[in-house]
Amino acid sequence: MGGESTTRTAPRGGGKSTSPVGTKTGQRLSGIAVALGIVLFLGGFGWGALVYRPYTVPTTSMTPTIDAGDRVLAQRVDGSEVHRGDVVVFTDKTWVTNAPVVKRVVAVGGDTVACCTDGKLTVNGKQIDEGYLKGGAVEDKTIPTVKVPKGRLFLLGDERQGSLDSSAHLTDAAQGTVAESAVTARVDAVVWPMKGMLARPTGFGTLGALSTPGPLRVIVTLIVVGAVLVLGGGAYGPIAKRLGGRRSRTRTEPVGAR
């Protein structure tokens, strides 16, 4: 008898399969990925909402660091946590506005600040290299020597020409200083347009410790990783179904020979 062989192809039924798609291990891992992703994604947003507040800066007084109309994220902090070089949000009614104001802290309680020596701001007799000024510009405004009282701050805009900052309030009883308690937040980043985290003001490093950046990078990482896990875990089922269907259409099974 001659040999005979046949092949059997997978049946093509009209109904839809109700069996689980993919392997049990794959299904389990995809479920874990989605659950973990949701926790990280929502946890990141929740943490961010507790720690940060958004502000829109209405003026050019902080140019080029922050332009008019820029959207910033500011970490909620107590004024006592503020360091030299920080960009802060505060409200001071003596500055003829009840709206939040954004300026840079250049001196804290106990400091002596003046301008200018060789075109540079001086704090406690040290010249400050302010790399954040437009084009590395030197100062052209005069600030007489001010001894900052304890519990108060001296603030300037990065655009020194037209900024209504402490230098514009030197004749006030507080000599332009603002109470630490007036500070509500410290700016960490410009998020619209996407300029990213503010550069560290290293010129103040010789006077003491700088502020530690807030947890914004960690929060963003949690949100991104969470989104990737949710999308990746959710895509497992459709991908496994597509691959399984393709294999079932092309697979043949040898029956044997006689």
VEXLUMFI-364820 format. One record per residue (C-alpha): residue number from 0; residue in three letters; x, y, z. Coordinates in nm, 3 decimals. Example, Ala and Ser with C-alpha at 12.3 -4.5 7.8 and 13.67 -1.06 7.14 Angstrom:
residues 2
REC   n res    east   north      up
REC   0 ALA   1.230  -0.450   0.780
REC   1 SER   1.367  -0.106   0.714
This chain:
residues 258
REC   n res    east   north      up
REC   0 MET   0.000   0.000   0.000
REC   1 GLY   0.123   0.335  -0.085
REC   2 GLY   0.182   0.584   0.193
REC   3 GLU  -0.088   0.833   0.252
REC   4 SER  -0.076   1.141   0.462
REC   5 THR  -0.333   1.403   0.533
REC   6 THR  -0.333   1.730   0.715
REC   7 ARG  -0.601   1.867   0.940
REC   8 THR  -0.655   2.241   0.957
REC   9 ALA  -0.807   2.417   1.252
REC  10 PRO  -1.185   2.437   1.209
REC  11 ARG  -1.330   2.772   1.124
REC  12 GLY  -1.655   2.803   1.311
REC  13 GLY  -1.895   3.084   1.284
REC  14 GLY  -1.904   3.146   1.660
REC  15 LYS  -1.664   3.346   1.874
REC  16 SER  -1.429   3.180   2.120
REC  17 THR  -1.508   3.246   2.485
REC  18 SER  -1.183   3.105   2.621
REC  19 PRO  -0.938   3.345   2.790
REC  20 VAL  -0.692   3.516   2.557
REC  21 GLY  -0.322   3.448   2.612
REC  22 THR  -0.154   3.234   2.875
REC  23 LYS  -0.265   3.234   3.236
REC  24 THR   0.070   3.380   3.339
REC  25 GLY   0.037   3.658   3.083
REC  26 GLN  -0.316   3.737   3.196
REC  27 ARG  -0.207   3.746   3.559
REC  28 LEU   0.090   3.972   3.487
REC  29 SER  -0.117   4.207   3.273
REC  30 GLY  -0.371   4.240   3.553
REC  31 ILE  -0.098   4.316   3.805
REC  32 ALA   0.054   4.574   3.567
REC  33 VAL  -0.280   4.752   3.521
REC  34 ALA  -0.355   4.755   3.894
REC  35 LEU  -0.008   4.881   3.985
REC  36 GLY  -0.022   5.138   3.705
REC  37 ILE  -0.352   5.278   3.833
REC  38 VAL  -0.210   5.308   4.184
REC  39 LEU   0.104   5.488   4.062
REC  40 PHE  -0.086   5.713   3.819
REC  41 LEU  -0.354   5.824   4.065
REC  42 GLY  -0.106   5.835   4.352
REC  43 GLY   0.122   6.066   4.155
REC  44 PHE  -0.162   6.302   4.070
REC  45 GLY  -0.289   6.297   4.427
REC  46 TRP   0.056   6.368   4.569
REC  47 GLY   0.105   6.650   4.321
REC  48 ALA  -0.230   6.807   4.411
REC  49 LEU  -0.136   6.805   4.780
REC  50 VAL   0.214   6.946   4.737
REC  51 TYR   0.190   7.184   4.440
REC  52 ARG  -0.021   7.477   4.327
REC  53 PRO  -0.040   7.620   3.973
REC  54 TYR   0.002   7.993   3.910
REC  55 THR  -0.001   8.209   3.600
REC  56 VAL   0.259   8.488   3.612
REC  57 PRO   0.098   8.807   3.475
REC  58 THR   0.404   9.032   3.434
REC  59 THR   0.754   9.031   3.284
REC  60 SER   0.926   9.112   3.614
REC  61 MET   1.086   8.765   3.629
REC  62 THR   1.209   8.758   3.268
REC  63 PRO   1.399   8.564   3.137
REC  64 THR   1.342   8.297   3.404
REC  65 ILE   0.964   8.331   3.383
REC  66 ASP   0.784   8.528   3.112
REC  67 ALA   0.446   8.697   3.130
REC  68 GLY   0.170   8.439   3.085
REC  69 ASP   0.389   8.143   3.186
REC  70 ARG   0.222   7.873   3.395
REC  71 VAL   0.431   7.760   3.692
REC  72 LEU   0.408   7.490   3.956
REC  73 ALA   0.496   7.604   4.306
REC  74 GLN   0.552   7.378   4.605
REC  75 ARG   0.355   7.472   4.916
REC  76 VAL   0.611   7.572   5.178
REC  77 ASP   0.631   7.769   5.498
REC  78 GLY   0.818   8.099   5.470
REC  79 SER   1.070   7.982   5.728
REC  80 GLU   1.183   7.712   5.480
REC  81 VAL   1.285   7.967   5.217
REC  82 HIS   1.652   8.010   5.121
REC  83 ARG   1.844   8.271   4.926
REC  84 GLY   1.792   8.235   4.552
REC  85 ASP   1.445   8.080   4.578
REC  86 VAL   1.168   8.208   4.351
REC  87 VAL   0.864   8.239   4.576
REC  88 VAL   0.495   8.323   4.562
REC  89 PHE   0.373   8.566   4.828
REC  90 THR   0.097   8.813   4.904
REC  91 ASP   0.168   9.147   5.072
REC  92 LYS  -0.108   9.409   5.090
REC  93 THR   0.145   9.689   5.142
REC  94 TRP   0.262   9.628   4.783
REC  95 VAL  -0.073   9.764   4.660
REC  96 THR  -0.202   9.427   4.544
REC  97 ASN  -0.392   9.140   4.698
REC  98 ALA  -0.291   8.907   4.416
REC  99 PRO  -0.004   8.657   4.452
REC 100 VAL   0.334   8.801   4.350
REC 101 VAL   0.633   8.602   4.217
REC 102 LYS   0.985   8.729   4.299
REC 103 ARG   1.331   8.595   4.386
REC 104 VAL   1.460   8.596   4.743
REC 105 VAL   1.806   8.756   4.750
REC 106 ALA   1.844   8.805   5.126
REC 107 VAL   1.691   8.653   5.438
REC 108 GLY   1.657   8.768   5.797
REC 109 GLY   1.990   8.888   5.940
REC 110 ASP   2.147   8.954   5.598
REC 111 THR   2.281   9.288   5.480
REC 112 VAL   2.201   9.356   5.114
REC 113 ALA   2.312   9.639   4.885
REC 114 CYS   2.372   9.719   4.519
REC 115 CYS   2.599   9.763   4.348
REC 116 THR   2.968   9.674   4.373
REC 117 ASP   3.128   9.636   4.030
REC 118 GLY   2.777   9.609   3.892
REC 119 LYS   2.683   9.318   4.118
REC 120 LEU   2.444   9.266   4.404
REC 121 THR   2.619   9.218   4.739
REC 122 VAL   2.485   9.017   5.031
REC 123 ASN   2.682   9.017   5.356
REC 124 GLY   2.968   9.181   5.169
REC 125 LYS   2.989   8.906   4.905
REC 126 GLN   2.929   8.977   4.538
REC 127 ILE   2.660   8.748   4.397
REC 128 ASP   2.696   8.597   4.051
REC 129 GLU   2.338   8.608   3.922
REC 130 GLY   2.354   8.393   3.611
REC 131 TYR   1.975   8.400   3.576
REC 132 LEU   1.972   8.771   3.480
REC 133 LYS   1.903   8.849   3.116
REC 134 GLY   2.223   8.810   2.917
REC 135 GLY   2.423   8.795   3.243
REC 136 ALA   2.351   9.166   3.278
REC 137 VAL   2.512   9.370   3.555
REC 138 GLU   2.301   9.575   3.791
REC 139 ASP   2.223   9.934   3.706
REC 140 LYS   1.993  10.016   3.995
REC 141 THR   2.116  10.144   4.328
REC 142 ILE   1.999   9.981   4.651
REC 143 PRO   2.128  10.143   4.969
REC 144 THR   2.248   9.910   5.242
REC 145 VAL   1.952   9.733   5.402
REC 146 LYS   1.973   9.515   5.711
REC 147 VAL   1.698   9.257   5.673
REC 148 PRO   1.510   9.205   6.003
REC 149 LYS   1.469   8.854   6.139
REC 150 GLY   1.165   8.681   5.998
REC 151 ARG   1.163   8.892   5.682
REC 152 LEU   1.289   8.861   5.323
REC 153 PHE   1.432   9.094   5.058
REC 154 LEU   1.305   9.012   4.708
REC 155 LEU   1.397   9.125   4.357
REC 156 GLY   1.266   9.047   4.010
REC 157 ASP   1.505   8.893   3.758
REC 158 GLU   1.413   9.176   3.519
REC 159 ARG   1.564   9.453   3.728
REC 160 GLN   1.465   9.741   3.498
REC 161 GLY   1.091   9.745   3.554
REC 162 SER   1.027   9.508   3.845
REC 163 LEU   0.818   9.646   4.131
REC 164 ASP   1.013   9.459   4.394
REC 165 SER   1.176   9.537   4.730
REC 166 SER   1.387   9.805   4.565
REC 167 ALA   1.068   9.997   4.480
REC 168 HIS   0.950   9.990   4.842
REC 169 LEU   1.265  10.103   5.022
REC 170 THR   1.086  10.403   5.171
REC 171 ASP   0.826  10.182   5.339
REC 172 ALA   0.854  10.121   5.713
REC 173 ALA   0.988   9.769   5.642
REC 174 GLN   1.243   9.899   5.386
REC 175 GLY   1.095   9.683   5.115
REC 176 THR   1.120   9.358   5.309
REC 177 VAL   0.838   9.105   5.321
REC 178 ALA   0.738   8.885   5.614
REC 179 GLU   0.823   8.516   5.582
REC 180 SER   0.462   8.445   5.673
REC 181 ALA   0.350   8.615   5.349
REC 182 VAL   0.515   8.335   5.144
REC 183 THR   0.280   8.057   5.036
REC 184 ALA   0.486   7.858   4.785
REC 185 ARG   0.824   7.814   4.613
REC 186 VAL   0.834   7.785   4.233
REC 187 ASP   0.987   7.459   4.110
REC 188 ALA   0.913   7.459   3.738
REC 189 VAL   0.762   7.637   3.442
REC 190 VAL   0.517   7.389   3.290
REC 191 TRP   0.362   7.599   3.013
REC 192 PRO   0.536   7.658   2.789
REC 193 MET   0.740   7.352   2.886
REC 194 LYS   1.061   7.509   3.021
REC 195 GLY   1.109   7.250   3.295
REC 196 MET   1.268   7.283   3.638
REC 197 LEU   1.419   7.615   3.741
REC 198 ALA   1.799   7.621   3.743
REC 199 ARG   1.965   7.623   4.084
REC 200 PRO   2.088   7.972   4.181
REC 201 THR   2.445   7.863   4.253
REC 202 GLY   2.569   8.219   4.305
REC 203 PHE   2.423   8.212   4.658
REC 204 GLY   2.603   7.891   4.752
REC 205 THR   2.886   8.071   4.933
REC 206 LEU   2.635   8.219   5.180
REC 207 GLY   2.482   7.894   5.296
REC 208 ALA   2.275   7.598   5.186
REC 209 LEU   2.042   7.626   4.888
REC 210 SER   1.691   7.482   4.890
REC 211 THR   1.647   7.118   4.800
REC 212 PRO   1.427   7.078   4.490
REC 213 GLY   1.075   6.955   4.560
REC 214 PRO   0.944   6.609   4.464
REC 215 LEU   0.816   6.719   4.122
REC 216 ARG   1.049   6.489   3.925
REC 217 VAL   0.947   6.190   4.138
REC 218 ILE   0.578   6.275   4.094
REC 219 VAL   0.613   6.305   3.716
REC 220 THR   0.802   5.972   3.706
REC 221 LEU   0.523   5.799   3.901
REC 222 ILE   0.258   5.935   3.663
REC 223 VAL   0.451   5.836   3.350
REC 224 VAL   0.539   5.487   3.477
REC 225 GLY   0.179   5.437   3.588
REC 226 ALA   0.045   5.536   3.246
REC 227 VAL   0.290   5.302   3.070
REC 228 LEU   0.189   5.008   3.294
REC 229 VAL  -0.183   5.069   3.241
REC 230 LEU  -0.146   5.097   2.863
REC 231 GLY   0.096   4.804   2.843
REC 232 GLY  -0.113   4.577   3.065
REC 233 GLY  -0.435   4.672   2.888
REC 234 ALA  -0.280   4.601   2.548
REC 235 TYR  -0.184   4.243   2.640
REC 236 GLY  -0.529   4.096   2.568
REC 237 PRO  -0.578   4.247   2.218
REC 238 ILE  -0.219   4.164   2.117
REC 239 ALA  -0.245   3.805   2.241
REC 240 LYS  -0.580   3.762   2.063
REC 241 ARG  -0.439   3.897   1.738
REC 242 LEU  -0.132   3.673   1.753
REC 243 GLY  -0.341   3.370   1.853
REC 244 GLY  -0.582   3.422   1.565
REC 245 ARG  -0.297   3.452   1.319
REC 246 ARG  -0.141   3.125   1.440
REC 247 SER  -0.472   2.938   1.422
REC 248 ARG  -0.520   3.035   1.058
REC 249 THR  -0.175   2.921   0.948
REC 250 ARG  -0.113   2.616   1.167
REC 251 THR  -0.144   2.262   1.021
REC 252 GLU  -0.128   1.937   1.214
REC 253 PRO   0.014   1.612   1.053
REC 254 VAL  -0.214   1.310   1.110
REC 255 GLY   0.034   1.032   1.020
REC 256 ALA   0.115   0.788   0.739
REC 257 ARG  -0.014   0.442   0.640
